[in-house]
Amino acid sequence: MRAVSLFSGAGGMDIGFVKAGVNIVWANELDVDAAQTYQKNHSDMVLRQSDIKIAKEELKYFEKNIIDLVFGGPPCQGFSVAGKMNPNDERSQLIWEFFDVIRILKPSMFVMENVKALGKLTKWQSTRELIIKTAFDMGYNCFFKVLNAADYGVPQKRERVFFIGFLNTIRDTEVLFDKEISKCVLPRLMLRDVLLSLPPAGSKENPITCTAKISIATNPVLRKSPYAGMLFNGMGRPLDLNNQANTLPASMGGNKTPILDELILNNPGAENWILEYHKHLKGGGKPIPHMSVPSNIRRITTVEAAALQTFPLDYNFVGEKSSVYRQIGNAVPCKFAEAVAKAVIDTYKKTHQNVKLS
């Protein structure tokens, strides 16, 4: 199955689609470091490091009907609750560049990924409706699904919306997709198991890559769980090793990098300093901003962050540490993408049982 990958980033979504049986014949990414990471790990694929507004012109020379699938995740900052949620944000407009490529190539199907807010919030209802209408006007039966990566073998509670379209179909592809994606559900993973499977932090294979100081917040934000709210300065929150991580942000690398307790990682029965300090605050105790945080409490490494996005352990990232963290945080988890790709392909096969893919 021939595919075109848009807004490819470091290649996380592409890894999943390739594992599902897709042959990527052309890809595009604007960011220089991410493009170099992609090329370093996918040397057999054609990647254009350029603005999609320029690069898409090349696609007009592709042989008609040669592409079966177009997929990608246009930048989401304009839709994200973590951003300004500005409908006029230039990055928000890139979803329409995605559909311009659909218009050029007329693939049999497409998959467009974005933040959960675009699929859930009333604020973006008109945008959702316009996406579906735009696809319909081009001959696609289009629907959207908000899915959680934690249900598909990813140790991270990362919810994303996927807009999925099938060309010239009359059967209810949404119902079929629901059945196929349900077959991809896996038992949830514990962070402890995933992290313990990696080389020790501080080793050559897993070096310490974030040294941003962890200090007690003067004005902590308390939640029921010690793994929510804000006990420390910065937006980096502790990881619950008996659960899945919250969504890894692209802003990792400084004090927004998630935190873990190395002692609890290796010895679950040890005293949990984070839990005890949270109890102190919840019980009415005052913040102790001058108190030192134990040295066993540290920020996650790029190797660990990549593992939480289910990148292969031998995946090589290009760029400064801050760029690598950003590339990892921006990625679609590989196993998440693989599940969606498999469900989409199997749905297509069941709606076109007599159609042979190119």
C-alpha positions as CSV (number, residue, x, y, z in Angstrom):
1,M,0.0,0.0,0.0
2,R,1.6,3.3,-1.1
3,A,1.3,6.2,1.3
4,V,2.3,9.9,1.6
5,S,3.3,11.1,5.1
6,L,2.7,14.8,5.9
7,F,4.0,16.8,8.9
8,S,6.1,13.7,9.6
9,G,8.2,15.1,12.5
10,A,10.7,12.6,13.8
11,G,8.8,9.7,12.3
12,G,6.8,8.3,15.2
13,M,3.5,8.0,13.2
14,D,5.4,6.6,10.2
15,I,7.0,3.8,12.3
16,G,3.5,2.6,13.2
17,F,2.1,2.9,9.7
18,V,5.0,1.0,8.3
19,K,4.6,-1.8,10.9
20,A,0.9,-2.0,9.7
21,G,2.1,-2.7,6.2
22,V,2.3,0.7,4.6
23,N,5.0,1.7,2.0
24,I,5.8,5.4,2.4
25,V,6.9,6.8,-0.9
26,W,7.0,10.5,0.0
27,A,7.2,12.4,3.3
28,N,7.4,16.1,4.3
29,E,8.6,17.9,7.4
30,L,9.6,21.5,7.9
31,D,11.7,21.4,11.1
32,V,15.3,20.8,10.2
33,D,16.3,18.6,13.2
34,A,13.1,16.5,13.0
35,A,13.7,16.0,9.2
36,Q,17.3,14.9,9.9
37,T,16.1,12.5,12.6
38,Y,13.6,11.1,10.1
39,Q,16.2,10.7,7.4
40,K,18.8,9.1,9.8
41,N,16.3,6.4,10.7
42,H,14.4,6.1,7.4
43,S,17.2,6.4,4.8
44,D,15.2,4.4,2.2
45,M,12.3,6.9,2.2
46,V,12.0,10.1,0.2
47,L,11.6,13.1,2.6
48,R,11.3,16.7,1.5
49,Q,12.5,19.1,4.2
50,S,10.4,22.1,3.2
51,D,7.2,24.1,3.9
52,I,4.3,21.9,2.8
53,K,2.8,24.9,0.9
54,I,5.9,24.6,-1.4
55,A,6.6,20.9,-1.3
56,K,3.0,19.9,-2.2
57,E,3.6,21.2,-5.8
58,E,5.8,18.2,-6.4
59,L,2.8,15.9,-5.7
60,K,1.0,17.2,-8.8
61,Y,3.4,15.2,-10.9
62,F,2.6,11.9,-9.2
63,E,0.9,9.3,-11.4
64,K,-2.9,9.4,-11.1
65,N,-4.3,7.1,-8.4
66,I,-0.9,5.8,-7.4
67,I,-1.3,6.8,-3.7
68,D,-3.6,4.7,-1.5
69,L,-3.2,6.5,1.8
70,V,-2.3,10.0,3.1
71,F,-1.7,10.4,6.8
72,G,-0.2,12.9,9.2
73,G,-0.6,15.2,12.1
74,P,-0.7,18.9,11.3
75,P,0.6,21.2,14.0
76,C,-1.9,21.4,16.9
77,Q,-0.8,24.4,19.0
78,G,-3.7,26.5,17.7
79,F,-6.3,23.9,18.9
80,S,-4.6,22.8,22.1
81,V,-5.8,23.8,25.6
82,A,-2.1,24.2,26.4
83,G,-1.9,27.0,23.9
84,K,-4.0,30.2,23.2
85,M,-6.7,28.3,21.3
86,N,-6.7,31.0,18.6
87,P,-8.7,29.9,15.6
88,N,-6.7,32.3,13.5
89,D,-3.4,30.8,14.5
90,E,-1.4,30.2,11.3
91,R,-0.6,26.6,12.5
92,S,-4.3,25.8,12.8
93,Q,-4.7,26.6,9.1
94,L,-2.3,23.8,8.2
95,I,-5.2,21.3,8.4
96,W,-6.4,22.8,5.2
97,E,-3.0,22.2,3.6
98,F,-3.5,18.5,4.5
99,F,-6.8,18.5,2.6
100,D,-5.2,20.3,-0.3
101,V,-2.9,17.3,-0.6
102,I,-5.9,15.0,-0.5
103,R,-7.4,17.1,-3.3
104,I,-4.2,16.7,-5.4
105,L,-3.7,12.9,-4.8
106,K,-7.2,11.6,-4.3
107,P,-6.0,8.7,-2.1
108,S,-8.3,5.8,-1.3
109,M,-8.2,6.8,2.4
110,F,-6.7,9.4,4.8
111,V,-5.9,9.7,8.5
112,M,-5.4,13.1,10.1
113,E,-4.3,13.2,13.7
114,N,-4.6,16.2,16.1
115,V,-5.2,17.1,19.8
116,K,-8.2,15.9,21.7
117,A,-9.6,19.4,21.9
118,L,-10.3,19.5,18.2
119,G,-12.5,16.5,18.6
120,K,-14.2,17.4,21.9
121,L,-14.6,21.1,22.6
122,T,-17.7,23.0,21.5
123,K,-15.3,25.8,20.5
124,W,-14.1,23.7,17.6
125,Q,-17.4,22.2,16.5
126,S,-17.6,24.4,13.4
127,T,-14.1,23.4,12.5
128,R,-15.0,19.7,12.9
129,E,-18.0,20.2,10.7
130,L,-16.0,22.0,8.1
131,I,-13.4,19.2,8.0
132,I,-16.1,16.6,7.4
133,K,-17.9,18.7,4.8
134,T,-14.6,19.4,3.0
135,A,-13.9,15.7,2.9
136,F,-17.5,14.9,1.8
137,D,-17.3,17.4,-1.1
138,M,-14.2,15.6,-2.3
139,G,-16.0,12.2,-2.3
140,Y,-15.0,10.9,1.2
141,N,-17.0,9.3,3.9
142,C,-15.3,11.0,6.9
143,F,-15.7,10.6,10.6
144,F,-13.6,11.3,13.7
145,K,-12.6,9.3,16.8
146,V,-11.0,10.4,20.0
147,L,-8.8,7.6,21.2
148,N,-6.4,7.0,24.2
149,A,-2.9,5.8,23.4
150,A,-2.9,3.9,26.7
151,D,-5.4,1.4,25.3
152,Y,-3.0,0.4,22.5
153,G,0.2,-0.6,24.2
154,V,1.5,2.9,25.0
155,P,2.5,3.6,28.7
156,Q,0.9,7.1,28.4
157,K,-2.6,8.5,28.8
158,R,-2.4,10.5,25.6
159,E,-5.8,11.2,24.0
160,R,-5.9,12.3,20.4
161,V,-8.5,12.8,17.7
162,F,-8.2,11.1,14.3
163,F,-10.2,12.2,11.3
164,I,-10.5,9.2,8.9
165,G,-11.8,9.3,5.4
166,F,-12.6,6.6,2.8
167,L,-13.2,7.5,-0.9
168,N,-16.4,6.6,-2.7
169,T,-17.8,4.2,0.0
170,I,-21.4,3.6,0.7
171,R,-21.1,1.1,3.6
172,D,-20.9,2.4,7.1
173,T,-17.1,2.6,7.5
174,E,-17.4,4.2,11.0
175,V,-19.1,1.1,12.4
176,L,-16.5,-1.2,10.7
177,F,-13.7,0.9,12.0
178,D,-15.0,0.7,15.6
179,K,-15.0,-3.1,15.3
180,E,-11.5,-3.2,13.9
181,I,-9.9,-0.7,16.4
182,S,-11.5,-2.7,19.3
183,K,-9.5,-5.7,18.2
184,C,-6.3,-3.6,18.7
185,V,-6.9,-2.9,22.4
186,L,-4.2,-4.2,24.7
187,P,-3.8,-4.4,28.5
188,R,-2.5,-1.2,30.0
189,L,1.2,-1.0,30.8
190,M,2.7,0.1,34.1
191,L,5.4,2.8,33.8
192,R,7.6,0.9,36.2
193,D,7.8,-2.1,33.9
194,V,8.6,0.0,30.9
195,L,11.3,2.1,32.6
196,L,12.9,-0.9,34.3
197,S,13.3,-2.5,30.9
198,L,15.6,0.3,29.8
199,P,19.3,0.7,30.5
200,P,19.9,2.4,33.9
201,A,19.7,6.2,34.0
202,G,23.2,7.7,33.9
203,S,24.6,4.9,31.8
204,K,26.1,5.3,28.4
205,E,22.9,3.9,26.8
206,N,20.6,6.1,28.9
207,P,22.5,9.3,29.9
208,I,21.1,12.0,32.1
209,T,19.8,14.7,29.7
210,C,17.8,17.1,31.8
211,T,19.5,18.8,34.8
212,A,16.8,21.4,35.4
213,K,16.6,21.9,39.2
214,I,13.7,20.3,41.1
215,S,12.7,22.7,43.9
216,I,9.7,22.9,46.2
217,A,6.9,25.3,45.0
218,T,6.3,28.3,47.2
219,N,2.7,28.3,46.3
220,P,1.8,24.7,45.5
221,V,-1.3,23.7,43.5
222,L,-2.8,20.8,45.3
223,R,-5.0,18.0,43.8
224,K,-6.3,14.8,45.2
225,S,-3.4,12.9,43.7
226,P,0.2,13.8,44.4
227,Y,0.8,13.1,40.7
228,A,-1.4,16.0,39.6
229,G,-1.4,19.7,40.7
230,M,2.0,21.3,41.2
231,L,4.2,20.4,44.1
232,F,7.4,21.6,42.4
233,N,8.5,24.7,40.6
234,G,7.8,24.5,36.9
235,M,5.2,22.3,35.0
236,G,7.0,19.0,35.4
237,R,4.9,16.6,37.4
238,P,5.9,13.4,39.1
239,L,5.1,10.1,37.4
240,D,2.9,7.5,39.0
241,L,5.0,4.4,38.4
242,N,2.0,2.1,39.0
243,N,0.0,3.9,36.2
244,Q,0.6,5.4,32.8
245,A,2.2,8.8,32.2
246,N,0.2,11.8,31.4
247,T,0.7,13.3,27.9
248,L,4.3,14.1,27.4
249,P,4.6,17.8,26.3
250,A,6.8,19.1,23.5
251,S,8.0,21.7,26.0
252,M,10.1,19.1,27.8
253,G,13.8,19.6,28.4
254,G,13.6,22.2,31.2
255,N,11.4,22.5,34.2
256,K,8.5,21.1,32.3
257,T,10.1,17.7,32.0
258,P,8.3,14.9,34.0
259,I,9.8,13.8,37.3
260,L,10.3,10.3,38.7
261,D,11.6,8.8,42.0
262,E,14.5,6.5,41.2
263,L,14.3,4.9,44.6
264,I,10.6,4.0,44.2
265,L,11.3,2.8,40.7
266,N,13.8,0.2,41.9
267,N,12.2,-0.5,45.3
268,P,8.4,-0.1,45.3
269,G,8.3,-0.7,49.1
270,A,10.6,2.2,50.0
271,E,9.2,5.4,51.6
272,N,7.6,7.6,48.9
273,W,8.9,11.1,49.6
274,I,6.5,12.7,47.1
275,L,3.6,11.0,48.6
276,E,4.6,12.0,52.1
277,Y,5.1,15.6,51.2
278,H,1.7,15.7,49.5
279,K,0.2,14.2,52.7
280,H,1.9,17.0,54.7
281,L,0.4,19.7,52.5
282,K,-3.1,18.1,52.3
283,G,-3.1,17.8,56.1
284,G,-2.7,21.5,56.4
285,G,1.1,21.7,56.6
286,K,2.8,24.7,55.0
287,P,5.0,24.6,51.9
288,I,8.7,24.2,52.8
289,P,10.4,26.0,49.8
290,H,13.8,25.9,51.4
291,M,13.8,22.1,51.8
292,S,16.0,20.1,49.4
293,V,14.4,17.5,47.2
294,P,16.1,14.1,47.7
295,S,18.7,13.3,45.0
296,N,16.8,10.2,44.0
297,I,14.1,12.3,42.5
298,R,15.1,13.4,39.0
299,R,13.7,14.3,35.6
300,I,13.2,11.7,32.8
301,T,15.9,11.3,30.1
302,T,15.3,11.5,26.4
303,V,15.7,7.7,26.2
304,E,12.9,7.3,28.8
305,A,10.7,9.9,27.1
306,A,11.2,8.1,23.7
307,A,10.3,4.8,25.3
308,L,7.1,6.3,26.7
309,Q,6.3,7.2,23.1
310,T,7.1,3.6,22.1
311,F,10.0,4.6,19.8
312,P,12.4,1.7,19.2
313,L,15.3,1.7,21.7
314,D,17.8,2.1,18.8
315,Y,16.1,5.1,17.3
316,N,18.6,7.9,16.8
317,F,17.5,11.5,17.3
318,V,19.4,14.5,15.8
319,G,19.8,17.9,17.5
320,E,20.4,19.5,20.8
321,K,18.8,18.0,23.9
322,S,15.9,20.5,23.9
323,S,15.2,19.7,20.3
324,V,15.2,16.0,20.9
325,Y,12.7,16.4,23.8
326,R,10.6,18.5,21.5
327,Q,10.7,16.0,18.7
328,I,9.7,13.2,21.1
329,G,6.9,15.2,22.7
330,N,5.5,16.2,19.3
331,A,5.4,12.6,18.0
332,V,2.4,10.3,17.7
333,P,3.3,7.2,19.8
334,C,4.4,4.5,17.4
335,K,2.2,1.7,18.7
336,F,-0.8,4.1,18.8
337,A,-0.3,4.9,15.1
338,E,0.2,1.2,14.3
339,A,-3.2,0.3,15.9
340,V,-5.0,3.1,14.0
341,A,-3.3,2.2,10.7
342,K,-4.2,-1.5,11.1
343,A,-7.8,-0.7,11.8
344,V,-8.1,1.7,8.9
345,I,-6.5,-0.7,6.4
346,D,-8.7,-3.6,7.6
347,T,-11.8,-1.4,7.4
348,Y,-10.8,-0.5,3.8
349,K,-10.3,-4.2,2.9
350,K,-13.7,-5.1,4.2
351,T,-15.4,-2.3,2.2
352,H,-13.4,-3.0,-0.9
353,Q,-13.0,-6.8,-0.8
354,N,-12.8,-7.0,-4.6
355,V,-10.4,-4.1,-5.0
356,K,-6.7,-4.8,-5.2
357,L,-4.5,-2.1,-3.7
358,S,-1.6,-0.7,-5.7
